[in-house]
Amino acid sequence: MKNVYHYLAALLALLTTVSTPLQAQTSPATMPKALLWEVSGKGLKQPSYLFGTIHAICPESFILTDAVKQKLAQTERLSLEVDMDAPNFMVELQQATVLPDSLKLRGYFSDEEYNLLHGYFKNTMGLNLDQLDRMKPFMLHSMLLSQLTECQAISYEESLMKLAQQQGKEVIGLETVGEQLSAIDQMPANVQVSMLTKMIRNMDDARKTYQNMVKLYLQQDLAGLDALSREEYNDEDYHVYEQAFLVNRNKRWIPVMEREARIQPTFFAVGAGHLTGQDGLLELLRKRGYTVLPVQ
């Protein structure tokens, strides 16, 4: 069971990058190819930086550019979506993923859906779903991470956190793990079930889409990611997911980012899916009066 929570910790922001349709505000021809952005102006004494990550990537594809390392070194601290190094991180994670006493995981699925899930998890992972009957439906997505990447994935967050710690920098979070997972609770149970069963029924396509997204990510092509996401995900389930897990959180993060950037120059690292669109962090920061420019 302990491994389940470690998988979920790695998965949380991956979902905002891979499973959510992005809303680009500019066309692919005009949007700069950049994952790292400088945030300045509006009284900031020194710039802060915003970096879009992908939270699960195979080691052979992982690249941490010199520009990212340099800008992290120029700031005073690192801010992730959540402080994964906090002493109570795993405790909060476990508490937030358990169903109320009156509910069971199996009750969310029809017999056909449950048999589909049970067969897949049994055949691919040797796991009996009855062992997870107190877990929320979205927890099952965490167990599919290795199936999606087909490797022992690593994350940019962990790598950045280790680098920041080596430099003696403080690591903070834009929200608590409870706040992050509460976004999942805002999604209707039928949407969670639908997303999960669709993924299992179309796992080969999901793997191909993930591989294409990794390729675009490494090309720093946010507009390309947007186009691929909108092509792959165009049903109502993902509109609900986007609002709960992306848009609402972006709006909640902006005042936190403003406060932290005023205190000290900060290197913010969040899932790349949070950056683009009218409700993305880049545009929201511009609307607040900041100058936001790509770092090449």
C-alpha positions as CSV (number, residue, x, y, z in Angstrom):
1,M,0.0,0.0,0.0
2,K,2.9,2.4,0.7
3,N,4.0,2.2,-2.9
4,V,0.5,3.2,-4.0
5,Y,0.9,6.6,-2.3
6,H,4.4,7.1,-3.7
7,Y,2.9,6.5,-7.2
8,L,0.1,9.0,-6.5
9,A,2.6,11.6,-5.3
10,A,4.4,11.4,-8.6
11,L,1.2,11.4,-10.6
12,L,-0.6,14.4,-9.3
13,A,0.7,17.0,-11.6
14,L,1.4,14.6,-14.5
15,L,-2.4,14.6,-14.9
16,T,-2.5,18.3,-15.5
17,T,0.1,18.0,-18.2
18,V,-1.1,14.8,-20.0
19,S,-4.8,14.4,-19.4
20,T,-6.1,17.9,-19.6
21,P,-6.9,20.0,-22.7
22,L,-4.9,23.2,-22.7
23,Q,-6.4,26.5,-24.0
24,A,-3.7,28.4,-25.9
25,Q,-4.3,32.1,-26.1
26,T,-1.9,32.4,-29.1
27,S,-1.6,30.5,-32.3
28,P,1.2,27.9,-32.7
29,A,2.9,30.2,-35.1
30,T,3.2,33.1,-32.6
31,M,3.6,31.4,-29.2
32,P,7.3,31.2,-28.2
33,K,8.7,27.7,-27.7
34,A,9.7,28.0,-24.0
35,L,9.0,26.3,-20.8
36,L,10.9,28.8,-18.6
37,W,9.5,32.3,-18.2
38,E,10.7,35.4,-16.4
39,V,8.3,37.3,-14.2
40,S,9.2,40.9,-13.5
41,G,7.7,44.4,-13.0
42,K,5.0,45.7,-10.7
43,G,7.4,46.6,-8.0
44,L,9.4,43.4,-7.9
45,K,13.0,44.2,-6.9
46,Q,14.3,41.1,-8.7
47,P,12.6,38.8,-11.2
48,S,11.1,35.4,-10.3
49,Y,10.8,32.5,-12.7
50,L,8.0,30.1,-13.8
51,F,8.9,26.7,-15.2
52,G,6.5,24.2,-16.7
53,T,7.3,20.6,-15.8
54,I,6.2,17.1,-16.7
55,H,6.1,15.1,-13.6
56,A,6.8,11.6,-15.0
57,I,9.3,11.1,-17.7
58,C,11.7,8.2,-18.5
59,P,15.3,8.8,-17.4
60,E,16.7,8.7,-20.9
61,S,14.4,11.6,-21.9
62,F,15.0,13.8,-18.9
63,I,16.8,17.1,-19.6
64,L,17.5,19.9,-17.1
65,T,18.8,22.8,-19.2
66,D,21.6,25.1,-18.2
67,A,19.1,28.0,-18.3
68,V,16.9,26.3,-15.7
69,K,19.8,25.6,-13.4
70,Q,21.1,29.1,-13.7
71,K,17.8,30.8,-13.0
72,L,17.2,28.5,-10.0
73,A,20.6,29.5,-8.7
74,Q,19.7,33.2,-9.1
75,T,16.6,32.8,-6.9
76,E,16.3,32.4,-3.1
77,R,13.9,29.5,-3.0
78,L,12.0,26.9,-5.0
79,S,8.1,26.7,-5.0
80,L,6.5,23.5,-6.3
81,E,2.7,22.9,-6.5
82,V,3.0,21.3,-3.1
83,D,6.0,21.0,-0.7
84,M,6.8,17.3,-1.3
85,D,9.5,17.5,1.3
86,A,7.1,18.6,4.1
87,P,7.2,16.3,7.2
88,N,3.5,15.7,7.1
89,F,3.3,15.2,3.3
90,M,2.6,11.5,3.2
91,V,0.2,11.6,6.2
92,E,-1.9,14.3,4.5
93,L,-1.8,12.3,1.2
94,Q,-3.1,9.2,2.9
95,Q,-5.8,11.0,4.7
96,A,-7.0,12.8,1.6
97,T,-7.4,9.6,-0.5
98,V,-9.5,7.5,1.9
99,L,-13.2,7.3,1.3
100,P,-15.7,8.1,4.2
101,D,-16.5,5.0,6.3
102,S,-19.9,4.6,4.7
103,L,-18.5,4.3,1.1
104,K,-16.6,1.6,-0.7
105,L,-14.7,1.8,-4.0
106,R,-16.7,-1.0,-5.6
107,G,-19.9,1.0,-5.1
108,Y,-18.8,3.6,-7.7
109,F,-18.7,1.1,-10.6
110,S,-21.2,-1.1,-12.4
111,D,-20.4,-4.9,-12.4
112,E,-19.1,-4.6,-15.9
113,E,-16.8,-1.7,-15.1
114,Y,-15.5,-3.3,-11.9
115,N,-14.8,-6.6,-13.7
116,L,-12.9,-4.6,-16.4
117,L,-10.8,-2.8,-13.8
118,H,-10.3,-5.9,-11.7
119,G,-9.1,-8.0,-14.7
120,Y,-6.8,-5.3,-15.9
121,F,-5.1,-4.7,-12.5
122,K,-4.9,-8.4,-11.8
123,N,-3.4,-9.3,-15.2
124,T,-0.9,-6.4,-15.4
125,M,0.0,-5.8,-11.8
126,G,-1.1,-8.9,-9.9
127,L,-3.3,-6.6,-7.7
128,N,-6.6,-7.5,-6.3
129,L,-8.9,-4.4,-6.2
130,D,-10.5,-5.6,-3.0
131,Q,-7.3,-4.5,-1.3
132,L,-8.1,-0.9,-2.3
133,D,-11.8,-0.8,-1.4
134,R,-11.4,2.2,1.0
135,M,-9.6,4.3,-1.7
136,K,-11.2,7.0,-3.8
137,P,-11.8,6.1,-7.4
138,F,-9.1,8.5,-8.6
139,M,-6.5,6.6,-6.7
140,L,-6.6,3.9,-9.3
141,H,-5.1,6.4,-11.8
142,S,-1.9,6.4,-9.6
143,M,-1.5,2.7,-10.2
144,L,-1.6,3.2,-14.0
145,L,1.4,5.5,-14.0
146,S,3.9,2.7,-14.8
147,Q,1.6,1.4,-17.5
148,L,1.5,4.7,-19.2
149,T,5.2,5.5,-19.1
150,E,6.5,1.9,-19.4
151,C,9.6,2.8,-17.5
152,Q,10.7,3.7,-13.9
153,A,9.7,7.3,-14.4
154,I,11.4,10.2,-12.7
155,S,10.1,13.7,-12.1
156,Y,11.3,17.2,-12.6
157,E,10.0,18.2,-9.2
158,E,12.2,15.7,-7.4
159,S,15.3,16.7,-9.4
160,L,14.7,20.4,-8.8
161,M,14.0,19.8,-5.1
162,K,17.3,18.0,-4.7
163,L,19.2,20.7,-6.6
164,A,17.6,23.4,-4.4
165,Q,18.5,21.5,-1.3
166,Q,22.1,21.2,-2.4
167,Q,22.1,25.0,-2.9
168,G,20.7,25.5,0.6
169,K,17.4,26.9,-0.7
170,E,14.1,26.6,1.0
171,V,11.4,24.5,-0.7
172,I,7.8,25.7,-0.4
173,G,4.4,24.8,-2.0
174,L,1.7,26.8,-3.6
175,E,-0.9,24.7,-1.8
176,T,-1.2,21.8,0.6
177,V,-1.6,18.2,-0.7
178,G,-5.1,18.3,0.8
179,E,-6.0,21.4,-1.2
180,Q,-4.6,19.7,-4.4
181,L,-6.6,16.5,-3.9
182,S,-9.7,18.5,-3.0
183,A,-9.8,19.5,-6.7
184,I,-10.3,15.8,-7.5
185,D,-13.2,15.7,-5.0
186,Q,-14.9,18.5,-7.0
187,M,-15.2,16.2,-10.0
188,P,-18.4,14.1,-10.0
189,A,-17.9,10.4,-9.4
190,N,-19.3,9.4,-12.7
191,V,-16.6,11.6,-14.5
192,Q,-13.8,10.0,-12.5
193,V,-15.2,6.5,-13.3
194,S,-15.5,7.4,-17.0
195,M,-12.0,8.8,-17.3
196,L,-10.6,5.7,-15.6
197,T,-12.5,3.1,-17.7
198,K,-11.7,5.0,-21.0
199,M,-8.0,5.0,-20.2
200,I,-8.0,1.2,-19.6
201,R,-10.0,0.5,-22.7
202,N,-7.7,2.6,-24.8
203,M,-4.3,2.1,-23.0
204,D,-2.4,1.6,-26.3
205,D,-3.7,5.0,-27.6
206,A,-3.0,6.6,-24.2
207,R,0.6,5.4,-24.3
208,K,1.1,6.8,-27.8
209,T,-0.5,10.1,-26.8
210,Y,1.8,10.3,-23.8
211,Q,4.9,9.6,-26.0
212,N,3.8,12.4,-28.4
213,M,3.3,14.8,-25.5
214,V,6.8,14.0,-24.1
215,K,8.3,14.7,-27.5
216,L,6.5,18.0,-27.7
217,Y,7.4,18.9,-24.1
218,L,11.1,18.3,-24.9
219,Q,10.7,20.6,-27.9
220,Q,9.3,23.2,-25.4
221,D,6.3,23.4,-27.7
222,L,3.4,24.5,-25.4
223,A,1.2,25.3,-28.5
224,G,1.8,21.9,-29.9
225,L,0.8,20.3,-26.6
226,D,-2.3,22.4,-26.7
227,A,-3.2,21.2,-30.2
228,L,-2.6,17.6,-29.4
229,S,-4.6,17.8,-26.2
230,R,-7.6,19.4,-27.9
231,E,-7.4,16.7,-30.6
232,E,-7.3,13.9,-28.1
233,Y,-9.6,15.1,-25.4
234,N,-12.8,16.8,-26.6
235,D,-15.6,15.4,-24.5
236,E,-17.4,16.8,-21.5
237,D,-15.5,14.7,-19.0
238,Y,-12.3,16.6,-19.6
239,H,-14.0,20.0,-19.5
240,V,-15.1,19.2,-16.0
241,Y,-11.6,18.0,-15.1
242,E,-10.0,21.1,-16.6
243,Q,-12.2,23.5,-14.5
244,A,-11.6,21.6,-11.3
245,F,-8.0,20.6,-11.6
246,L,-6.5,23.4,-13.7
247,V,-8.5,26.7,-13.9
248,N,-9.7,26.9,-10.3
249,R,-6.2,26.1,-8.9
250,N,-4.5,28.6,-11.2
251,K,-6.7,31.4,-9.9
252,R,-6.1,30.4,-6.3
253,W,-2.3,30.3,-6.9
254,I,-1.9,33.8,-8.3
255,P,-2.2,35.7,-5.0
256,V,0.2,33.2,-3.4
257,M,2.7,33.6,-6.2
258,E,2.5,37.4,-6.0
259,R,3.1,37.3,-2.2
260,E,6.0,34.9,-2.4
261,A,7.7,36.8,-5.3
262,R,7.5,40.1,-3.3
263,I,9.1,38.4,-0.3
264,Q,12.0,36.9,-2.2
265,P,12.8,36.0,-5.8
266,T,11.3,32.6,-6.3
267,F,11.6,29.8,-8.9
268,F,8.1,28.4,-9.4
269,A,7.8,24.9,-11.0
270,V,4.4,23.6,-11.9
271,G,2.8,21.3,-14.5
272,A,3.2,22.7,-18.0
273,G,-0.6,22.4,-18.4
274,H,-1.0,25.3,-15.9
275,L,0.9,27.8,-18.1
276,T,-1.2,28.4,-21.2
277,G,-4.7,29.8,-22.0
278,Q,-6.8,32.7,-20.9
279,D,-6.9,31.1,-17.4
280,G,-3.3,30.0,-17.5
281,L,-0.7,31.4,-15.2
282,L,1.2,33.3,-17.9
283,E,-1.9,35.3,-18.9
284,L,-3.2,35.7,-15.4
285,L,0.1,37.2,-14.3
286,R,0.1,39.6,-17.3
287,K,-3.4,40.7,-16.4
288,R,-2.1,41.5,-12.9
289,G,0.4,43.9,-14.4
290,Y,3.6,41.7,-14.5
291,T,5.9,41.4,-17.5
292,V,6.2,37.8,-18.5
293,L,8.8,36.9,-21.0
294,P,10.3,33.6,-22.3
295,V,13.8,32.6,-21.3
296,Q,15.6,31.0,-24.2
